[in-house]
Amino acid sequence: MTRLSNHHWPGNIRELENVIQRAVLMSKSNVITEQELIFDLPAGEEKDKSYLSLLQKFEGLPLKKITSEMERDIILHILAKYNGNVAKTAQVLKIGKTAFYDKLKRYDISAKNLK
């Protein structure tokens, strides 16, 4: 709340709405933390916004956790793109099917739910 109160709101209510919407989408729980509060960048820094938000999402987490979450997100994204087709997803990711099934189990991902 302090960070929201102290921020200069050049975009007024629209900027506040955008910050809250992003925070809700980035939050992994029912509580929005400071890490999810990503303010609009000044002009000229716009191109780095998505990269910055990605870095802020993982700020404070151990590298192993960051790697796991990124791997899980990538697997989910590619699986969804190929409608839960495990063979095609494993082929695109250039990983053996056995190793891919191990990852699905590790991350509790069901390809059937994506068909």
Legacy VTK file of the C-alpha trace (Angstrom):
# vtk DataFile Version 3.0
C-alpha trace
ASCII
DATASET POLYDATA
POINTS 115 float
0.000 0.000 0.000
2.861 2.374 0.807
4.452 1.830 -2.579
1.140 2.533 -4.322
0.570 5.666 -2.239
4.078 7.027 -2.824
4.065 6.512 -6.591
3.592 9.567 -8.808
0.647 8.695 -11.053
1.227 10.560 -14.335
-1.381 8.386 -16.064
-3.814 8.973 -13.207
-6.568 6.361 -12.697
-5.834 4.466 -15.934
-2.260 3.834 -14.878
-3.432 2.662 -11.449
-5.938 0.300 -13.082
-3.198 -1.131 -15.320
-0.836 -1.663 -12.386
-3.553 -3.461 -10.393
-4.586 -5.613 -13.378
-0.974 -6.664 -14.004
-0.462 -7.388 -10.304
-3.540 -9.610 -10.188
-2.368 -11.503 -13.274
1.200 -11.895 -11.963
0.197 -12.895 -8.432
0.552 -16.539 -7.537
-1.736 -16.278 -4.523
-4.648 -14.232 -3.218
-2.238 -11.605 -1.895
-0.542 -9.036 -4.113
3.037 -8.468 -3.002
5.448 -5.674 -3.881
7.038 -7.927 -6.513
3.837 -7.931 -8.563
3.580 -4.117 -8.600
5.121 -3.080 -11.900
4.782 0.595 -12.749
4.812 2.000 -16.268
8.279 2.929 -17.469
9.220 6.380 -18.762
9.205 6.904 -22.544
12.209 5.315 -24.228
12.283 2.357 -21.853
9.112 0.821 -23.286
10.923 -1.892 -25.279
12.403 -3.406 -22.101
9.094 -3.517 -20.185
8.249 -7.188 -20.765
11.783 -8.283 -19.927
11.766 -6.129 -16.791
8.419 -7.526 -15.677
9.761 -11.047 -16.166
12.811 -10.242 -14.045
10.651 -8.677 -11.347
8.371 -11.715 -11.316
11.298 -13.908 -10.286
13.096 -11.404 -8.067
14.189 -12.937 -4.773
13.653 -16.548 -5.859
16.493 -19.070 -6.018
17.790 -19.850 -9.506
16.600 -23.458 -9.272
13.015 -22.295 -8.587
13.173 -19.746 -11.432
14.421 -22.403 -13.837
11.692 -24.838 -12.767
8.921 -22.265 -13.154
10.173 -21.170 -16.564
10.472 -24.774 -17.740
6.939 -25.525 -16.516
5.525 -22.418 -18.228
7.269 -23.278 -21.501
6.004 -26.857 -21.417
2.445 -25.661 -20.729
2.642 -23.090 -23.509
3.906 -25.520 -26.143
1.520 -28.279 -25.024
-1.408 -25.877 -25.338
-0.183 -24.738 -28.753
-0.271 -28.353 -29.960
-3.549 -29.194 -28.189
-1.967 -31.528 -25.630
-0.063 -33.563 -28.249
2.792 -34.970 -26.150
4.771 -36.429 -29.063
4.708 -33.168 -31.042
5.570 -31.084 -27.957
8.516 -33.325 -27.089
9.693 -33.108 -30.705
9.444 -29.285 -30.769
11.292 -29.029 -27.442
13.873 -31.545 -28.719
13.517 -33.820 -25.702
12.917 -37.560 -25.552
9.398 -38.714 -24.766
10.504 -40.560 -21.615
12.255 -37.474 -20.247
9.256 -35.361 -21.267
6.845 -37.631 -19.390
9.120 -37.334 -16.344
8.827 -33.538 -16.551
5.048 -33.724 -16.908
4.925 -35.820 -13.750
7.372 -33.541 -11.898
5.327 -30.428 -12.712
1.956 -32.163 -12.255
0.876 -31.369 -15.823
-1.839 -33.362 -17.530
-1.737 -33.185 -21.315
-5.298 -34.547 -21.425
-6.583 -31.284 -19.905
-5.136 -29.333 -22.847
-6.895 -31.288 -25.616
LINES 1 116
115 0 1 2 3 4 5 6 7 8 9 10 11 12 13 14 15 16 17 18 19 20 21 22 23 24 25 26 27 28 29 30 31 32 33 34 35 36 37 38 39 40 41 42 43 44 45 46 47 48 49 50 51 52 53 54 55 56 57 58 59 60 61 62 63 64 65 66 67 68 69 70 71 72 73 74 75 76 77 78 79 80 81 82 83 84 85 86 87 88 89 90 91 92 93 94 95 96 97 98 99 100 101 102 103 104 105 106 107 108 109 110 111 112 113 114
